[in-house]
Amino acid sequence: MKKLGTVLLVMLFVLFTTSPLMAQQPVPPPAPVVSHVASFYGGAIGAGIVLLGAGFGFGKIGAAALEGMARQPEVAGRIQPAMIVIAALLEGATFFALLVCFMKD
């Protein structure tokens, strides 16, 4: 019985001491450290890097596909659709990376 009384006393203490703490005003968020101009420059630099990588990727895909078609013209019908699928996947990833570069706060 003494244990139950102690538990109830602790629960009442916790109940009455935490309610004033919950009534405090929220702390305002800190001011942003990076200015908006710097974030625009960062997005532009990131977009440039993404587009350079995509350009190299498309060049590599095209060069490899054309080389494969030149060496074996009879399999050109199978190389071209595979090249288009890979290029579409690369374009999707590039578009996603561009969206990430230009996302703001």
N, C-alpha and C positions, 0 to 999 in steps of 0.2 A: 504494500500500500504506500510505503514511503517512496518507493521508486516511481510510482505513478504520479504522485504529488510533485516530485522533482521534475519529471518530464513535462507535466502541465505548466509548471512555473517557468521552465526554460522556453516552452512554446509561447507563452504569454509575453515573456521578455522579448523574444525575437519578433513577435507580431507588433508590439508597440514601439520598438526601437527602429524597425525598418521602414515603417510608414512615413515618418518625417523625411527620411533619406530619399524615398521615392518621389516626394513632392518637390524636389529641387528643380530649378530651371535647367534645361539642357544647355550644355556648353556649345557655343557657336563653333562651326568648323574653322580651322585655320585658313588664312588667306593663301591662294595658290602661289607657289614659288615661281613657276614658269609663266612668263607673260604669254598672251595669246599670239603675239607676233612670232615668238620663238617656236610655238607649237606649229604655226603655219610653215615656217622654214623646215622644221623637222619632218612634217608631212610631205613637203615638196622633195626633200632629199631622199626620203624613203621611197616615194613614188618613182623617182629617177632610178634608184638602185633596182627596184622591182622590174621596171621596164627594160633596163639593161640586161638583167638576168633572163627575162622572157625573150628578148631578142636573140641572145646567145642560144637559148634552148630551141627556138624555132629554126635558127640557122643550122644547128646540129641535127635536128630531126630531118629537115629538108635535104641536107647534104648526104646523110646516111641513106635516106630513101632513094634519092637520085642515083647514088653510087650503086646501091643494090639493084635498081632497075636497069642500070647500064651494064652491069656484069651479067645479069640473068633476066633478059627481057620477058621470058615466058612466065615469071612469077610477079610481074608488075601489077597484075590484077589483085594479088593478095597483099602486096606491100602498100599500095596506095590507100586502101581503107584503114589499114593499121596506122599509117602515118596520120590520117585525118583524125582518128580517135585519139591518138596521143597528143596531137596539136590541140584538140578541143579540151582535153584534160589540162594541158598546160595553160590554155587561155582562161579556164575557170579558176585555176589557182592564182593566176596573175590578177584577175579581176577581184578575187577575194583579198589578196594582199594590198591592192590599191584602195579598197574600201577600208581596210584596217589602217592604212597610212593616213587617210583623211578623216577618220573618226575623231570627233572632239570630245571634250569632257563629257 
